Amino acid sequence: MAGPLTKFCANIAVQTGETAKMNTDKAINIDDLRLMAKRHLPRICFDFIEGGLEDERGLVRNEDAFDKVALVPRYLVDVSKRDSSTTLFGRRYALPFGIAPTGIAGLFRRGADLMLAEAAVAADIPFIMSGTSTASIEALGKVAPNHGWYQLYGARDRKISEDMIRRVRDAGLSTLVLTVDVPVGSKRERNIRNGFIRPYRLKPSIVLEALRHPAWIYDYFSHGGAPLFDNWQPYAPTGASSEEVATFMSSQTPSSQTWQDFEAYRRLWPGKLVVKGVMHLEDARRLAEMGVDGIMVSNHGGRQLDRSASPLEVLLPIAQAVGSRVTVMFDSGIRRGSDVVIARALGARFCFVGRATLYGCAAGGVKGAKRAIDILRDEIDRALAQLGCPTFDQLGPDWLLGQA
């Protein structure tokens, strides 16, 4: 069935102009890339990227938090030259943001994980490979040895986590990102309604809707169907299919991580260790005391606890509490370059974006991911000029209304 369907969808894609990669150069903002991705992807895939959980109040709160913050510009300043580069862990990056981990990216465009890594290298920014990526740690070490970080989802079998840490070290990657905000799976209702939960129960209407996206169907079947979770394959039974590897991964994650787990990872990992998903002031303080290198203030993009505060709402007090002991980073809710500016003014040394670059990659591969980065780069540069702030590192609370 896959062979004839693949050929059929390839013909339809050509005849309708629905090519595998859209002209992402035409995108003016991130929402344009979002709409291109929506056009390319079946609803079941787009909903996975777009959705939160339950009533999706967390998604709204994350974005609304930025709307409640106002920037106060200063004029009569020479801004003929602007500098958006930023130092992070002793390394100067060209931009003040990187690419956050986004799970199963290879389902949206085959090879997406390494496409995102390639775009990050070209832009000289960090890329965090997801713990549920469809490419391997070793491949990342070859494609982005100086820009690649790895996100660790602690496995229920501690030996698996320990071996993954060894692999990250052997691949020459500098930074391990321990994600702690997934103790259990969340109730992502879009996925439930679409049947995108294990075991899969896809409704006929979902399958028929997917046929309206022939370029994606062609990409999916021409590469053998469901992508493989490469990093988990070594631990699954010998000869396991992509579906069996996914089943094994689901048996190991999510798992509830503890302070003892953090201590064990800190002892094992010689490089920079970042904890992602920090939202509470006392957790930030404790991590600082225990020797973490960085924390990422994040609520998982509004995908884990629907009634969670927005990371932006807790960012400034966390940054003030840990001071210079820990590098504070931020993700969740960023849709504009000015959002990155606001996060820096509230204490984030660096930001990460997930959906923005994933929209671009889904719509246009490496070129689309690069376009997302370019859009945000331009918006940050323009915001600095309008603020009267020639260098990104100058930003602080005094650039915000009511914070001076």
C-alpha positions as CSV (number, residue, x, y, z in Angstrom):
1,M,0.0,0.0,0.0
2,A,2.8,2.4,0.9
3,G,4.4,2.2,-2.5
4,P,1.4,3.1,-4.6
5,L,0.3,5.7,-2.1
6,T,3.8,7.3,-2.1
7,K,3.7,7.6,-5.9
8,F,0.2,9.0,-5.8
9,C,1.0,11.6,-3.2
10,A,4.1,12.6,-5.0
11,N,2.1,13.2,-8.2
12,I,-0.6,15.2,-6.3
13,A,2.0,17.3,-4.5
14,V,3.6,18.3,-7.9
15,Q,0.2,18.9,-9.6
16,T,-1.1,21.1,-6.8
17,G,2.1,22.9,-6.1
18,E,2.3,21.5,-2.6
19,T,6.0,20.8,-2.8
20,A,7.9,19.2,0.0
21,K,9.5,22.5,1.0
22,M,7.6,25.8,0.8
23,N,9.2,29.1,0.0
24,T,9.9,30.2,3.5
25,D,11.8,33.2,2.3
26,K,8.4,34.8,1.9
27,A,7.7,34.6,5.7
28,I,7.7,38.0,7.3
29,N,7.3,36.8,10.9
30,I,7.2,33.6,12.9
31,D,3.4,33.3,12.5
32,D,3.9,33.1,8.7
33,L,6.1,30.1,9.2
34,R,3.5,28.7,11.6
35,L,0.8,28.9,8.9
36,M,3.2,27.3,6.3
37,A,3.8,24.4,8.7
38,K,0.1,24.1,9.3
39,R,-0.4,23.8,5.6
40,H,2.3,21.2,5.2
41,L,1.4,19.0,8.2
42,P,-1.6,16.8,8.9
43,R,-3.7,18.1,11.7
44,I,-2.5,15.3,14.0
45,C,1.1,16.4,13.6
46,F,0.4,20.2,13.8
47,D,-1.7,19.7,16.9
48,F,1.2,18.0,18.6
49,I,3.4,21.0,18.0
50,E,0.8,23.6,18.7
51,G,-1.0,22.1,21.6
52,G,-0.6,22.4,25.3
53,L,-2.7,20.4,27.7
54,E,-6.2,20.4,29.2
55,D,-7.7,23.8,28.6
56,E,-4.5,25.2,27.3
57,R,-4.5,28.2,29.7
58,G,-0.8,27.8,30.1
59,L,-0.1,28.5,26.4
60,V,-2.2,31.7,26.7
61,R,-0.6,32.8,29.9
62,N,2.9,32.3,28.6
63,E,2.3,34.7,25.7
64,D,0.1,37.1,27.7
65,A,2.9,37.5,30.2
66,F,5.0,39.3,27.5
67,D,2.1,41.6,26.7
68,K,2.0,42.8,30.3
69,V,5.6,44.1,30.1
70,A,6.4,47.4,28.5
71,L,9.9,48.5,27.3
72,V,11.0,52.2,27.8
73,P,13.2,53.5,25.0
74,R,16.0,56.0,25.3
75,Y,16.8,58.3,22.4
76,L,19.7,60.6,21.4
77,V,21.9,57.5,21.6
78,D,24.2,56.4,18.8
79,V,22.8,53.1,17.6
80,S,24.3,53.1,14.2
81,K,26.0,49.8,15.2
82,R,24.3,47.2,17.3
83,D,25.7,44.0,18.8
84,S,23.4,41.1,19.7
85,S,26.2,38.6,20.5
86,T,26.2,37.1,23.9
87,T,28.6,35.1,26.1
88,L,27.4,31.9,27.5
89,F,29.5,29.5,29.6
90,G,32.6,31.3,28.5
91,R,31.8,31.1,24.8
92,R,30.6,34.0,22.6
93,Y,27.6,33.2,20.4
94,A,26.4,35.4,17.6
95,L,22.9,35.7,19.0
96,P,21.3,35.7,22.4
97,F,19.1,32.7,21.7
98,G,19.4,29.1,20.8
99,I,17.2,26.3,19.6
100,A,15.3,24.4,22.4
101,P,14.7,20.7,22.4
102,T,11.6,19.7,20.4
103,G,10.5,16.0,20.6
104,I,9.9,13.7,17.6
105,A,10.9,16.5,15.2
106,G,11.6,13.8,12.6
107,L,7.9,13.1,12.3
108,F,7.3,16.6,11.0
109,R,10.1,16.5,8.5
110,R,12.4,13.5,8.2
111,G,15.9,14.4,9.5
112,A,14.6,17.5,11.2
113,D,16.8,17.1,14.3
114,L,20.0,17.4,12.3
115,M,18.5,20.1,10.1
116,L,17.9,22.2,13.2
117,A,21.5,21.5,14.3
118,E,22.8,22.5,10.9
119,A,20.8,25.8,11.0
120,A,22.2,26.5,14.5
121,V,25.8,25.9,13.3
122,A,25.3,28.3,10.4
123,A,23.9,31.0,12.8
124,D,26.5,30.3,15.5
125,I,24.0,29.5,18.2
126,P,23.5,26.4,20.4
127,F,21.1,23.6,19.6
128,I,19.7,21.3,22.2
129,M,18.9,17.8,20.9
130,S,15.7,16.5,22.4
131,G,15.7,13.4,24.6
132,T,13.0,12.1,22.2
133,S,14.9,13.0,19.0
134,T,14.9,10.8,15.9
135,A,18.6,11.2,15.4
136,S,21.5,10.0,17.5
137,I,23.8,11.7,20.0
138,E,26.7,10.5,17.9
139,A,25.3,12.1,14.7
140,L,24.9,15.4,16.6
141,G,28.5,15.2,17.6
142,K,29.5,15.0,13.9
143,V,27.1,17.7,12.6
144,A,27.4,20.2,15.5
145,P,30.4,19.4,17.7
146,N,30.8,22.9,18.9
147,H,27.1,23.9,19.0
148,G,25.2,20.8,20.1
149,W,23.9,20.2,23.6
150,Y,21.9,17.1,24.7
151,Q,18.6,17.0,26.7
152,L,18.5,14.1,29.2
153,Y,15.2,12.6,30.2
154,G,16.2,10.4,33.1
155,A,15.2,6.8,32.5
156,R,13.6,4.5,35.0
157,D,16.6,2.3,34.5
158,R,19.5,4.4,35.9
159,K,22.0,2.4,33.9
160,I,20.5,3.8,30.7
161,S,20.8,7.4,31.8
162,E,24.4,6.7,32.9
163,D,25.2,5.3,29.5
164,M,23.6,8.2,27.6
165,I,25.7,10.6,29.7
166,R,28.8,8.6,28.6
167,R,27.7,8.8,25.0
168,V,27.2,12.6,25.2
169,R,30.7,12.9,26.7
170,D,32.3,10.6,24.0
171,A,30.5,12.6,21.3
172,G,32.4,15.7,22.5
173,L,29.3,17.7,23.4
174,S,29.9,20.5,26.0
175,T,26.6,20.7,27.8
176,L,24.0,18.3,29.3
177,V,20.5,19.6,29.9
178,L,18.6,17.7,32.6
179,T,14.9,18.2,32.1
180,V,13.0,17.8,35.4
181,D,9.5,19.0,34.7
182,V,8.1,15.8,33.3
183,P,7.5,13.5,36.3
184,V,4.4,12.1,34.6
185,G,2.8,12.4,31.2
186,S,0.4,15.3,30.9
187,K,-3.2,15.2,29.7
188,R,-2.7,16.6,26.2
189,E,-6.3,16.6,25.0
190,R,-5.6,17.4,21.4
191,N,-3.4,14.3,21.1
192,I,-6.1,12.2,22.9
193,R,-8.8,13.4,20.6
194,N,-6.6,12.7,17.6
195,G,-5.7,9.2,18.8
196,F,-2.1,10.2,19.0
197,I,-1.5,8.3,22.2
198,R,-0.2,4.9,22.9
199,P,-1.6,2.5,21.8
200,Y,-2.5,4.5,18.7
201,R,-6.1,4.6,17.7
202,L,-6.3,6.8,14.7
203,K,-9.8,7.7,13.6
204,P,-10.7,7.4,9.9
205,S,-11.4,11.1,9.8
206,I,-7.8,11.8,11.0
207,V,-6.3,9.5,8.3
208,L,-8.5,11.1,5.6
209,E,-7.4,14.6,6.7
210,A,-3.8,13.5,6.4
211,L,-4.3,12.7,2.8
212,R,-4.9,16.4,2.2
213,H,-1.2,16.9,2.8
214,P,0.4,14.8,0.0
215,A,3.9,16.3,0.4
216,W,4.1,15.2,4.0
217,I,2.6,11.7,3.1
218,Y,5.3,11.4,0.4
219,D,8.1,12.4,2.8
220,Y,6.7,10.0,5.5
221,F,6.4,6.8,3.4
222,S,9.4,7.4,1.1
223,H,11.6,7.3,4.2
224,G,10.0,4.1,5.5
225,G,7.2,5.3,7.7
226,A,7.5,6.1,11.4
227,P,11.0,7.5,12.3
228,L,13.2,5.6,14.7
229,F,14.2,7.0,18.1
230,D,17.8,6.4,17.5
231,N,19.1,7.2,21.0
232,W,16.9,4.6,22.5
233,Q,17.5,1.8,20.0
234,P,20.7,0.5,21.8
235,Y,18.6,-0.3,24.9
236,A,15.6,-1.9,23.2
237,P,15.5,-5.6,22.4
238,T,17.8,-6.6,19.5
239,G,16.2,-6.1,16.1
240,A,13.3,-4.0,17.5
241,S,11.3,-2.1,15.0
242,S,10.7,1.6,15.2
243,E,7.4,0.9,16.9
244,E,9.0,-1.4,19.4
245,V,11.7,1.0,20.2
246,A,9.1,3.7,20.8
247,T,7.2,1.3,23.1
248,F,10.4,0.6,25.0
249,M,11.1,4.3,25.4
250,S,7.6,4.8,26.7
251,S,8.3,2.2,29.3
252,Q,11.3,4.2,30.6
253,T,10.0,7.7,30.4
254,P,8.6,9.8,31.9
255,S,10.2,9.1,35.3
256,S,10.2,11.1,38.5
257,Q,13.6,12.6,39.1
258,T,14.9,13.5,42.5
259,W,17.7,15.6,44.1
260,Q,19.6,12.3,44.5
261,D,19.4,11.8,40.7
262,F,20.7,15.3,40.2
263,E,23.6,14.6,42.5
264,A,24.4,11.4,40.6
265,Y,24.4,13.2,37.2
266,R,26.5,16.0,38.6
267,R,29.2,13.4,39.6
268,L,29.0,11.6,36.3
269,W,29.0,14.6,34.0
270,P,32.3,16.6,33.6
271,G,30.9,19.3,31.4
272,K,28.4,22.1,31.9
273,L,25.2,20.9,33.5
274,V,21.9,22.8,33.0
275,V,18.6,22.0,34.7
276,K,15.6,22.8,32.6
277,G,12.2,23.3,34.0
278,V,13.0,25.4,37.1
279,M,10.1,27.5,38.3
280,H,10.4,27.8,42.0
281,L,12.8,30.2,43.8
282,E,13.9,27.7,46.4
283,D,14.7,25.1,43.7
284,A,16.9,27.6,42.0
285,R,18.7,28.4,45.2
286,R,19.2,24.8,46.1
287,L,20.6,24.0,42.6
288,A,23.0,26.9,42.9
289,E,24.3,25.5,46.2
290,M,24.6,22.0,44.7
291,G,26.9,23.1,41.8
292,V,24.7,23.4,38.8
293,D,26.1,25.5,36.0
294,G,22.9,26.8,34.6
295,I,19.1,26.8,35.1
296,M,16.5,27.2,32.4
297,V,13.3,28.9,33.7
298,S,10.7,27.1,31.8
299,N,7.2,25.5,32.0
300,H,7.9,23.2,29.1
301,G,6.2,25.5,26.7
302,G,2.9,25.2,28.6
303,R,2.7,21.5,28.0
304,Q,3.0,20.0,31.5
305,L,1.0,21.9,34.1
306,D,-1.9,24.0,32.7
307,R,-2.2,26.1,35.8
308,S,1.5,26.9,36.0
309,A,2.7,30.4,36.3
310,S,4.4,31.8,33.2
311,P,8.2,31.5,33.4
312,L,8.4,35.2,32.7
313,E,6.4,35.9,35.9
314,V,9.0,34.2,38.0
315,L,12.2,35.0,36.0
316,L,13.3,38.2,37.8
317,P,13.1,37.0,41.4
318,I,14.9,33.8,40.4
319,A,17.6,35.7,38.6
320,Q,18.0,38.0,41.6
321,A,18.1,35.1,44.0
322,V,20.9,33.1,42.3
323,G,22.9,36.2,41.2
324,S,26.2,35.4,39.4
325,R,26.4,31.9,40.9
326,V,24.4,30.3,38.1
327,T,23.7,31.2,34.5
328,V,20.0,31.9,34.2
329,M,18.3,31.0,30.9
330,F,14.7,31.1,29.7
331,D,12.2,29.5,27.3
332,S,8.4,29.3,26.8
333,G,6.2,31.8,25.1
334,I,8.8,33.5,22.8
335,R,7.2,34.5,19.5
336,R,9.0,37.7,18.7
337,G,12.5,39.1,18.9
338,S,11.3,41.7,21.4
339,D,10.3,38.8,23.7
340,V,14.0,37.8,23.9
341,V,14.8,41.5,24.7
342,I,12.2,41.5,27.5
343,A,13.5,38.2,29.0
344,R,17.0,39.6,29.0
345,A,15.9,42.7,30.8
346,L,14.2,40.5,33.4
347,G,17.4,38.6,34.1
348,A,17.8,35.8,31.5
349,R,21.4,35.6,30.2
350,F,20.2,33.6,27.2
351,C,16.9,32.3,25.7
352,F,15.8,29.3,23.8
353,V,13.0,29.0,21.2
354,G,11.3,25.7,20.3
355,R,8.1,26.1,18.2
356,A,9.5,29.0,16.1
357,T,12.4,27.0,14.5
358,L,10.3,23.9,14.4
359,Y,7.6,25.7,12.4
360,G,10.4,26.8,10.0
361,C,11.9,23.3,9.7
362,A,8.6,21.6,9.2
363,A,7.7,24.1,6.4
364,G,11.1,24.2,4.7
365,G,13.8,22.1,6.2
366,V,17.1,23.7,6.9
367,K,16.2,26.8,4.9
368,G,13.0,27.2,6.9
369,A,14.8,26.9,10.2
370,K,17.4,29.5,9.1
371,R,14.5,31.8,8.1
372,A,13.1,31.6,11.6
373,I,16.4,32.4,13.1
374,D,16.9,35.4,10.7
375,I,13.4,36.7,11.5
376,L,14.2,36.7,15.2
377,R,17.7,38.1,14.6
378,D,16.2,41.1,12.7
379,E,13.5,41.8,15.3
380,I,16.1,41.8,18.1
381,D,18.3,44.1,16.2
382,R,15.5,46.5,15.4
383,A,14.3,46.4,19.0
384,L,17.8,47.4,20.3
385,A,18.0,50.3,17.9
386,Q,14.5,51.6,18.9
387,L,15.4,51.2,22.6
388,G,18.6,53.2,22.3
389,C,20.6,50.2,23.5
390,P,23.6,49.4,21.2
391,T,24.5,46.1,22.8
392,F,22.3,43.3,24.0
393,D,24.3,42.8,27.2
394,Q,23.4,46.3,28.4
395,L,19.8,45.3,28.9
396,G,18.4,45.1,32.5
397,P,15.3,45.9,34.6
398,D,15.8,49.7,34.1
399,W,14.7,49.3,30.5
400,L,11.2,48.2,31.7
401,L,8.3,50.3,32.8
402,G,8.1,50.4,36.6
403,Q,11.4,48.6,37.1
404,A,13.8,51.5,37.0
